[in-house]
Amino acid sequence: MSRRKCFLLGFALIAATAVLLLAMGRIPICDCGYVQFWTPADDLAGSSQHIADWYTFSHVIHGFIFYWVLWLAFRRHTVCERALGAILIEAAWEIVENSPWIIDRYREATIAVGYTGDSVLNSVFDILWMLAGFVFAWRLPVWVTVLTAIVFELLALWVIRDNLTLNVLMLVYPVDAIRIWQGG
C-alpha cells in the first residue's frame, strides 16, 4: 500500500470515528464553548473535553503498546499498515469508552464520579496522541520508550493519582482502597 493511500485511509478512519461519535450524541467540543490545548488537573469538568489533559499520557502509551504488539504480530506488513491497525484499535476504544455502559462503569468503579464521556475533539486527539506514541516507539530505542512510559505513569500518578495502569485495574477489578486513596 502506498504511503498516500495509507495516510488517506488513516484520515478516513479518524473522520469516520468522529462521525460515529457525533451520531452517538457525543458533544463536538467542551460544553464550555471554547477549546484549550491543555486541561490542568484541577479542571475536572474540562478533563476529556479539550485537546490534551493528564490522560493524554495514557493514549501515548497505547501507541507504544500497539506498536510493539502489531510489530510482533504483523512484521511483514509496513509500518504504515500497522499504524492503520493501531488507529483502528484506538478508534474502537474511543467508541466503546464513550458508550453509556463504560461511562457508567467509570462513574461507579473509579474516582470519575462526574465523568460524562469525551468530547469528539478529545477523542480525535486521543487517536492522534496514540499515533504520536506509535511513531515514537517506531523511531526510538525500546529502552527510551519503556523509560518514557514509566515516567508518564509516575508523573500522572503523582499529579492526578491516576494513570493507565490504575485506570485499567479500576475499570476491570475495582479496589476500594485505591478508590479511597485516589479520592484524596
N, C-alpha and C positions, 0 to 999 in steps of 0.2 A: 504494500500500500504506500502511495506517495505521501510525503510529509504534508503537502497541501490538503490532500483528501483526509488524512488523519486529523489535521487541525480542524478542518470544516466539520468532520464528524464529531469531534470533541465539543466544538462550539454548539452543534445541534443538540447533543446530549444535555448540555448545561441549559440551553434555552428551553428544551422540552421539559426539563425538571422544573424550571421557573413557571412555565405554563401550567404544569400539573399542580404545583403548589398553590398557584392562584386559583385554580379550579377547585382545590380542596378548601378554599376560603382563607388561606393564609394572607396576612396583610403584606402589601408590597414593601413598605418601609415602616419604620417605627411610628406608632400612633402619635408620638410627639410632634410629627410633621417635619422633622429635619433629619439629616444624615450626618453621623460623626464617623471619623476614621477609627477612633479608639474609645471604648466604653470603660471607664475606670471601675475598680472593684466595688466602690460604694454606690454605683448607679445600678442597683439590682433591676429596676424597671427597664433600663436600656440594654441589659445583658441579652444577647442573642437577637438584637434588633438592628444593630449597626454593622459596619464593615468588619471590625475586629474587637475582641474582648479577651479576657483571660482564657476562655475556652478555645480560642484560635490555636493555642499551642497543641491542644488535643488533635485538631484537624491536621496540623503539620505532621504530628507523629503518625496519624493514619497514613499519610503519604509515605513516611519511612517504611511502615509495616507493609503497605500494599506493594511498594517497590520490591522489597525482599521476597514476599510471598509470590508475586507474579513473576519475578525473575527465576525463582526456583521451579515454578510450575510451567512456565512458558518461555524457556530460554531461547528457543528457536524463533520466537516472534521478535519483531523490532521493539525498541523501547517505546516508540510511539503507539504501537498496538497494545503494549502492556499499560501505557498511560491511559488509553481508552478503557481498558478493563478497570483501572483504578477509578476513573471518573464514573463509570457505571456503578461500581460498588458504593462509592461515596454518595452519588445521587440517590441510589436506592435507600441508603441510610437516612439521608435528609428527608425523604418522603415518609419513611417509617417513623423517624424521630418526631415528625410533625403530625402524626396520626393521633386521634383522641386517646387511643389506648396507651401509647408511650407517654404522651403529655400527662395523663392521669397517673401513670406509674411513677414518673418523676416527682409529681406532687406528693404521692403517698409514701414513696420509699426513700426519698432523698431530702436534702435541705431546700430544694427548689419549690417551696410551698406555693409561691405566686407565679410559677412558670406557666406561660401561655403558649409557648412554641416560638419558633424563629420567624422573623420576617423573611420574605422571599429574598430580599437583598442579602441578608445574613446567610441564608442557605447557599446562595450562589457564591458568595465569597468563601464560605466554608469549603466548597468544592475547589475553588481556586487556591485556597491555603493548603488543602491536601495536595493539590498538584505541585505547589511550590515545595512541599516536603518530599514528594516523589522525585522531583528534579534534583533536590539537594542530595537525597540518598543515591541517586544515579551518578552524580558528579563527584561526590566526596568519599573519602575512605570510610569503611564501616565503623572504625573506632570513633571518627568525628561525629558520625550520625548517632551512634549509641550515646556518646557523651552529651551531645546536644539534647537528645530525648530525655536523658536523666536530669539535665539542668532544667529543661522545660517543666518536667514533672515536679521537681523540688521547688522551683520558683512558684508555680501555680499553687502547690500545696501550702507554701509559706504565706502567700498573699491572700488567697481566697479559700483555703482549707479544702480544696477540691482539685482534682486532676483527672486525667484519662483513666488511670488505674482505679481510683476510688469511684469514679463515675460508673464504670462498668460493674465493679463489685456491688455498689449500692443499687444499681438497676436490676442486677441478676439475683443477688443474695444480700438484701439489706441487713446491716448490722447496727443495732440500736446504739451501741457505744460510739460508733463512728458518727452516726447522725447527731448525737448529743454533742460530741466534740466539734463537729462542723458548725453546729448552731451557735457555738461560742459560749 
